Amino acid sequence: MLDIAEELHRWTEEGRDYAVATVTAVGGSAPRGPGAALAVDRDGTVVGSVSGGCVEGAVYDLCVAALQDGRTVLERFGYSDADAFAVGLTCGGVIDVLVTPVGAQAPVRAVFRSALSAAVRGEPAAVARVVRGPAGLLGRTLLVRPDGSREEAYEGGFGGPAELDRTAAAEARALLDTGRTGTVDLSEDGSHCPGGLTLLVESSVPAPRMIVFGAIDFAAALVRAGKFLGYHVTVCDARPVFATRARFPEADDIAVDWPHRYLRRTETDGRTVLCVLTHDAKFDVPLLTAALRMPVAFVGAMGSRRTHTDRERRLREAGLGARELARLRSPIGLDLGARTPEETALSIAAEIVAARRGGTGVPLTGSGTPIHRDGGVRGAVEVA
C-alpha cells in the first residue's frame, strides 16, 4: 500500500473511509509485485493498481464489500484455462490480494496513518501484516521503525505469544535495513521455522539517489528521466556557470564542486546510481577511481569507444584492478541508436533499469526470456 502513500495519506487526513487491496504474493508472469495496491473510498474513487488492469474490476468489488461488512479478506486470482474471460490474469500469473477496510473505527487506521505519514515524509518504517494464517489474525499489523520501536494495530500485537511480535519486528527491521518489500514465513509460536503464518513486510525508505556529474544538455534530459523513475536526482559540476537552477529546474539538488570531492563527502548507499557525463579525463579519472571502490548500485560513464579505451588505461594507472573496472558501464546506455539528449537519456535509463532488475536489454520479441523476473510466490523483492 505504500506505493500509493501520498493519496492514502491525504484520504486519511481528510477522514475518508476506504479499503485498500494489497498484492501479497505473486507467481508466474504477474504484472505487479508484492506491495502493489489499489484503494477505493466510500464514494467509489479509485487510486492505484494491483494488476495493470487484469483483475481491477473484481478487486474494486472486494473493496466495496469490505467497506460494507468491515471484513479483511484474502483472495487469489489466476488464469482460467476453462474460461479465458473469467476473472483472472490472462498473462498466466497468479496473485494473492489482501483487502483491508480502513474505516474511522478500524483498528488498523492509526497504524496505517503513522506508516503513511512516514512514507510521505521520506522516513524509514516498515509495515508487517499477517497475510496467511488463522482467520482471526488475518490483517493484524505492526509498524516497525529502524530503532526497533513499534506500533500495534491491535492490543496484544499479532495476538500470539510475545515472541511472535519480537520475531516479526526483527524480520521487518531486516527488510527495512535493505529497503526491500517481501514475505516472511514464521510459526505461530514466533520461531523462524516456516509454519502457520506468512507476513508481508512493506518498507518505506527515502528515494534512491541518482547523481549526474556534468552539467551538460544531456544531463538535463537525464534528470527528467531519473525523476520519472523515482530517484532523488543531484546534478554536480565544478563550473558554477553551468550548474544552475535555471538550467536544471527539475533536479532535487545542484552541487557546485569538483565531482570526486563531492562524491567523497556526500551520502550514498547500495541503491545509488552514478552517471558520469563529463567525458573529460581531469574530472572522470579521480571521480571514477573513487566511485568504482564504493558499494553503489551503478556506475556509468559517457564517451566514445576511443574515450573509453583511454579512460580505462588511465584508471589502471590510477591503481584500479580488473574487478573494479568490470563494474564500470562505459559507454553508458543501451544501444538504441540514440541521437538526441532525450533519446540518450532513455538509453541510459533503460540500462539502469536492466541492471537493477536483472534484464538482458534484448528485445522481448522472440527472446524467450521471462518478462517479469520477480518470480516465485514468496520472497523479498526490491522496491525503489
N, C-alpha and C positions, 0 to 999 in steps of 0.2 A: 504493500500500500504506500510505501514511502516514495515510490516513483511518481505519485500524484500528490505529494505532500502539500504543495502550495495551495491547491484547490481545496483539499480536505481541511487544511488548517483554517482557511477562510470560512468554509462551511461551519466548522466547529465554533469559531469565534462569533459567527452570526447566529448561533443557537439552532442551526438546522439539524433535523434528524436525517440520518442517511444509513444506508447499508453498503458495506464495501466487500467486494469479491476479490480474493487474492489467489493467484496461482501458487500452489504449494508444492507441486511436483510435476515433472514432465517426462514423457517417454517417447522415443522415436523422433519424428520430424514435427516439432511443435514450434509455432512462430514466436512465442514469448516464453521467458524463463520464470523460475520461482521468484516471487515478489511482485510480478506484474499485477496491476489491479484495475478494477472498474468499480465506480461508485454511483449510486442512484439516491437522490433525495426524495422527500415526500411529494414534491411537485413533478417528479419524473425527469428531472435534469440529470444528465449522464456526463461523467468525466472518466477518462482512462480507457483501457482496453486490456483484455486478457488473452485474446486470440487473433487479433488482427482482423476480426470480422466473422470468423467461422461460427462461433457459438455465442456471440454477444447478445443476441435476442433471448436465448434461453437463460443466460446469466442475468440479464436485466429482469426477467420474470422472477428468478430466485431472489433477487434483491428486493423487489416489490413485496414478495411473500414474507421475507424476513422482517421487513418493516411492519407488516401487519401482525405477525404472530410472535415476533421477538425471539425466534429460534435461530441458533447458529447451526448451519448445515455444511456438510462436505459432499461435493458432487464430482463424479468423474465423467469426462467427455472424451470420446474416441470415435474413430471412423467405423461406420457400419457397412459391412460388405453386403448385407441383405438389402439395405436401402441407402444408397449414396446421398439421398436428400434428407435423411434423418438428421436430427441434431447431432453433430459430431464434427471432427476435424477431417476434412477431405484430404488434407496433406498426409494423413496416415498416422499422425501422432496421437498421444494421449495426454491429457492434462487433468490434474485434480485441482478443484477450486473450493476454497473455504469462503463461505458467505457469513458475514458478521453484522448484525444490526447494531447501530450506534445511535440509539435514541437518547433523550435527555436523561433518563434514569438507568441507562445501560451501565453495568459495572465497568466495562472497558473504556468508557468515554474519557475519564480523567487520565488514564494511562495513554490512550491514543492522543489526547490533547498535548501531553508532555512530549510524546515522541514526535508528533508533527511539528511542534514548536521548535524542537531541537533540529529537525531536518531543515526547516525554513531558515534557521539562523546559521546553518552550517556547522552545528555542534555534533560531535560524535556520540552516538547512542545506538543501542540495539534493542529490537523488539522480538521477544521469543514467545511463540504461541503454540499451543498443543493443536496439531492438525491431524493426528491419528491417535486413537486411544479410547478409553471408556467414554460413553456419551456425556457423562457428567463433567468431564474435563475438557471436552472439545471447545476450543476457542479461549481457554484460560491463557492469560497474558502476563508477561513480566517485561518491564522496561529496565535495561541494564546500561549503566554508564561506565566509562573507562576506569573509574576509581573503584568499581565494584559495587557502588550503591545501586539500589533498585527500587522500583515502584511496582506495586501489585494491583492488578485489577480486581482481584477477589481477596477477601480476608483469608489468610492461610495459603496465599500463593497459588500453586497448582493443585492444592487440595490433598497432596500426598505427604509423605514424610519430609522433614526439613531437609534431608539430604538431597531430595529431588530438586528442590529450589536451588540449593547450593551448586549442584552439578549443572543444572540448566544455566545458571548465571555464569559459571565458569566457561561453559561451551559458547555462550553468547559473546563473552568478552574475547574469546579466542578468535571468533569470526570477525568481531568488530576490529580487533587489532590489525587484521589484514584487509579490512574494508570489503568483506565478502558477505553475500547472502546465500543461505543454503539450509539443508535439513540435517538434523541430528537424531539418531535413534538411541533411546535410553530404555532401561527397565523402569517399571513403576516405582521401584524402591530407590531410584536415583543412581543405580550403578551404570557403568558405561556399556554394559552388555546390551546389544540390541534386543529389545523386548517389546513391551506393550505400548510404548509411546514414541511418537515422532514429533519433534519440534521444528517449526520453521523459524529461522532467525533472520531478520531483516536488519542490515546495517545501514545506518545513516552516517556518512563521513563527508568531510569537505570535498568539493570538486577536485579531481586530479589536476595537476599543473601542466600546462604547455608553455615552455619558454622558447620564444622565437628570437634568435640572435641575428641582427642585421635588419636595419630599418629601411628596407627597400620596397619597391612596389609589389613584389611577390609576397612580402611579409604581410601587407595589408589584406590580401586575399586569404592568406593562411590564418590570420587572426579570425576572420569571419568563419572559416571552416572549423577552426578549433572551438569557437563559441558554440557553433551548431552541434558539435559532438559532445558538448557539456564540460569542456575544460575551462579552468581559470587561466586566462592567457596573459602572459607578460611579454612585452617587447623590450629587448635590451640592445643598445648600441652606444658606442663610445662617442658618437658625434651628436652633440645636442641640437644641431640644426636639422637633423633628420628624425631623431627620436622625440617627436612632439605629439601632444594630444590631438592637434588638428589633423595630423597625418594618420593617426590610429585611434579614432574615436571609440571604436568598439573594444579595444584592449582593456583588460581589468587593471593592469599596471604598466607603467613605462619607466624603464630604468636607464639612466644615462651613466654608463660606466664601461670600463673595459670588460668584455664578456667573461674572461676567465676569472677575473676578480669578483664580478657579481655572482658567478656560479658558486664560487667557494664560500660566499657569505650568506647566500640565500638558502631557504629551506626546500629540500627535495625529499622524495621517498620512492618506493618501488613502483609507483604509478606514474611518475613524472616523465614527460616527453620533452626531449630537447631537439630543436630543429635549427641547424646552423646554416644560415643563408648568406653569410658574409662572403664566402669563397675568396678570402684574402688570407694568405699564409700568416701574416703577422697577428691576425685575430684567431684564425682557425686552429693553428698548431697548439698554442697554450690552452685554448678552450677545450679542444678535443682531448688533449693529454689529461686534463682534469676530468672531463665528462666520462671517458671510457674507463675510468677507475672508480666510478661511483655506481651504487646499486640502483640505477634508474631503469625505467621500462624500455626506453627507446632513445637512441642517439643517431640522428641522420644529418648528413651534410650535403649541401648543394654544390654543383660544379660539373664541368665536363669530365670525360674519362681521362683526359690528359691531366686535368687538375687533380682528379682522384689519385692517379698514379704518383704525382709529385707530392701530394698530401700524405699518402701512405709512407713514402720514403722519409719525409720529414718527421712523421710520428715515430717511425722506427728509430731514427736518430735521437729522438727525444726520450727513448727508453721503453716504448710500448712493445709488448710481446704479441705473439700470434693470437693468443686467446683474447686479449683486449681489442686488437684490431678486428677480430671476427665479429665483434659487437657493432661495429660501425656500418651503418646503411648509407652507402655512397656509391654512385649518385643517389640522392634521396628520391623516393617516389616510385610508383609502379609505371610500367611502360604503357601509357595511354595515348602516346603521340601528342602530349600536351604542348601547347604553344603560349597561350595567354597566361597571365598571372592566376586567373580563376581556374583554368584547366590544370595548371601546375599545382595549385593548392589542393584541388581534388585528387590529383595523383598522389600527393604527399599524405593527405588524409586517408586515402584508401590503403596505403601501405601501413599506416599507424593502426588502422582497424584490423588489417590482416595479421599484423604482428601481435596485437592484443588478443585476438580471438582464435589464433591458430589457423588462419585461412591461407590458401595457396596463392591467391591472386590471379588464378587462371579463370577463364570464362566458365560459368556453370553449365552452359550448353555443351553436352557431350562429354563432360568431365567425369561424371560418375561419383564425384566426391560428395560427402554429406553437406547439405545446405545449412543445417543447424548442428553445431558441434558440442553443445552443452547436453549431450545425450545422457540417458540413464534416468530412472525415475527418481533417484535420490542422489544427493551430493551437492557440495558447495559450488556455486558459480559466481564469477566476478560480476560486480556491478560498478559501474563507474561512469 
